[in-house]
């Protein structure tokens, strides 16, 4: 599947959105049947100390972890629900001084041998060597990446290898400068970037709308794409973390998050869907949302879920609608892309090439609603509906067609989806 998607990208064709819309999950807490309407590709946070205990010198004992998780049952169960799995191995809880080239390589080899498709169970498509390994210096991370990647390659070259979260230059402690992996390009199959729409840092951590030209949200990604184009052209770029918090609770009275600013449930739904859309128009192969579930905690990353205590939020229904409507379509072109005015993207059917979906919205953050004029889509409009926020049927959007074929309709920050048969 990854090879087919890569070949399609090389040929200038985007992945179908059903292969693009990813979701971050967490081991035994994930309920695969609940989230299947929103995604078929998941990224699991896999703690390496579950496998090795308190010493990297301990051998992995797959399929069992040392704390009692049966990975064959867990990942195999997800596979039976139709999920494809990316594993991000987290090793921060085992300090750098405990690691050696031998045990780094041994874990990579054991992982790929058991989970990979060539000789093992075929449970995972890819492994990320680290998520945000803040406890490792860039020199230490480079050694970890090289040794573990060589172990993976030795055991099963079909397992794709991704970097940890990287950036161009030293941005913060949560990402590594991609330059630290210079000379190891042959071991990199996927370049991995995290990005969040921060308009302010501590103490508010306020996030803005995705298209905001004043923030670095999209620039983080375009910078990595430029680096990829210059150094390893053709290799996929994945956005493996992005998201928005929304909570029903008041702020905590004291502490680091007393002045934290979240988003409303409506904003979370709008901004997540629009992020997926904007990322799909970039040279990005996949985008994983953070997070699948939350406990309604009013703090940074504490309320980022599509569900709240496993009950769907408006964002759940919005992303499920995105999946249902665009899952079998590929991004084809930006028909209109005017900042602070209107975005209009065209997606074409993967199997029915005469079917397109136009998605139109106001790329703003001010509850803007406006009458818009769209060009002639050169076809018959089958339906026009606004992104839903509940399990009810989406709102039908009235569309008028002028004598010259131009369309007139109301757009807002909730995208409108127009299905067209050409």
Secondary structure, DSSP 4 states (H G I P E B T S, - for coil): -HHHHHHHHHTT-PPBGGGTEEEEE-GGG--HHHHTTT-SEEEEEEEHHHHHTT-TTSPPBTTB-TTS-BHHHHHHHHHHTT-EEEEEEE-TTS-GGG--HHHHHHHHHHHHHHHSTTTS----SEEEE-SS-TTS-HHHHHHHHHHHHHHHHHH-TTSEEEEEEEESS---TTSEEGGGGTT-GGG-SEEEEE---BSS-TTT--B--TT-TTSSTTHHHHHHHHHHHHHSTT-EEEEEE----B-SSPPPSSSTTTT---B-HHHHHHHHHHHHHHHHTSS-SEEEES-SEE---SSTTSS--SEETTEE-HHHHHHHHHHHHHTTEEEEEEEEEETTTEEEEEEEESS-TTEEEEEEE---SS--EEEEEE---SSEEEEEEEPPSSSSPPPBPP-EE-TTS-EEEEEESS-EEEEEE-
